[in-house]
Amino acid sequence: MRKFRAAAFAALVGMALTQGQVWAQDDGDDDDAAAAGAASSEASPQAEKATRASKDVPELILGSKQDQFTANQKDFELIAGQGYRWKITAAGGLEYKFHTDLFRNVWNNQIVINDLEVHMNGAPAWLEFDADGTIQVQFTTVRPGIYTWSVPDLADKGMKGTITIK
């Protein structure tokens, strides 16, 4: 397990180091002024950077007493290399099967249900809510991209969205 964690950490460090080298390439380009303008706008103080402390993702609430097929938020934006805590709550009184391809592209730390922790060596296939309640997933983003989430049987009713890792 320690070797696997060390390899994952080395991969994260390698990704972080290669990000800084991208801007140093192609010094002889004719469009240096345009590239400099693009680089300075992306490196603005507004751009969020990963920190060592875990951050909270806004809670996702599936359903409500008024509308069983609603979600309080559809789209989420995260930062690569950042640790997160994400509460996913079922509140509509239905059975919800929460599925996302995000879990296969992050380092899963643990899942917490009623203060009971589940530690894994891999990603969960889905989270199933047989009753109203909250599951907290703790993970570290590894791979930038756009991932989807849905309640598969209810996606056509609007219970779907995206998770973007920048």
N, C-alpha and C positions, 0 to 999 in steps of 0.2 A: 504494500500500500504506500509506503514511504517513497519507493522508487517511482510509482505512478504520479504521486503528488509532485515530486521533484521534476519529473518530465513535464507535467502540466505547467508548473511554475516557469520552467525554462522556456517553454513555448510562449507563455505570456510575455516574458521579458524580451524574447526574440522579436515578437510582434511589435512591442513598444519601441525597441531600438530601430527596427527597420522603418517605422513611421517617420522618424526624424531624418533618415538618410534620403528619403524620396526627394525632398526639396533641394538637396545638395547636388543632384545629378544635372547633367546637361548644361554646364556652365557656358558653353559656346553657342547656345541658341540665339537666334536673332530676335526672338520675342521675349527677351529678358524683362522688359518693362511690364508687359502684360502678365507674365508669370509672377513677378514681384507683387503686383496689385492683387492678384488672386491669393497669393500666399498671405499677404498682410490681412486681407479680409477674413480668411479662415482662422488666422491666429489671433483674432481679436479677443479682447478681454471677456466678451460675452460667451465665447466658446467654453463649454464646460469641460473639465478635465476629471479623470478618474482620481479618486481619493482612496486612502487606506481604510477609511470607515465605511461600513455598509450604509446604503441609503434606502429609504422607503419608496417603493413604487406606489403611486396612488391606488387605493384599494379598488378591486373590481368586484362589483356587486351584481350577481346574476339574479334577475327577477326582483319583484317587489310584491307586496300584498295587493297593490292596485293593478299591476301588469306583470304577469308571470313570464313574459317574453321580452323583457327589457334588460339592458345592461347600462350601468351608470356611465361607463366610458368605453369607447370602442378602440381607440388607438393610443399607444404608449411609445415614448422615446427613451432609450437608454444609452449609456456610454460603454464602449468596449473596455474591458479590464476593470470594471467597477463591480463591487459587491452590492447585492440588493436583497431586500426583504419585501415580499409581495403577498398581501392578504387577498385571498379570493373567497368571496362569501356567497352562499346560496341563500336567498331570502324570499323566494317566490312560492315555496311550498311544493315545487315539482322535484323530480329526480333530474339532476343536471350532470351530464358527463362532459367535463371540461377537457378539451384536447388542444394541444399546441405543438408545433414543431420546434418551438424555442427550447424545450427541455433537452433536446438532442444536441443543442449548440451552445450550451452553457456548462459551467462546472457546478453541479448540484451539490450544495452543502448539506441541507437537511430539509425535511418537511415537518411542520409542527401542527398537531391537531390536539386541541384541548390540553396544551402544555406537555404533550407526549411527543417525543422527537423520533423521526424515522431518518436514519442515515443510510445512504445507498452507495453502491459502487457503479451506478448507472442511472439513467434517466427513467422517470416513471412514464408509462405509456399514456396515461390520462389520470385525471382526478375525478372521482365520482362522488357526488353528493346525494345520498339517499334521503337526507333530511336537511332542513335549514341548518347552517353552521358555517364556520370559517376554517380554512386551511391556509397556513402561511408557508410559502416556499422561499427558501433562502438559497441564493445562487450567485455565481460570479459570471458576468458576461465574458465570452471568449471570442466569438466569431461575429464580426459585423455583418449585417444583412437585414432583410425584411422578413419577418416570420408572421405566421397567422395564428390566431386562436379562434376557437368556435365551440359551441355546443352542437355537435354534428346533426342531431335530429331536429334542432331548432334554428339552424343557421339561416334557413330561408325566411325566418320570422325576424331576422336582424340580430341574432345572438352570435356575432362574429366580429373580428377586428384584426388589427395588425400590431406588431411589436417591432419597432425599428431600433436596431443597435448601430450607433454611429461610431 
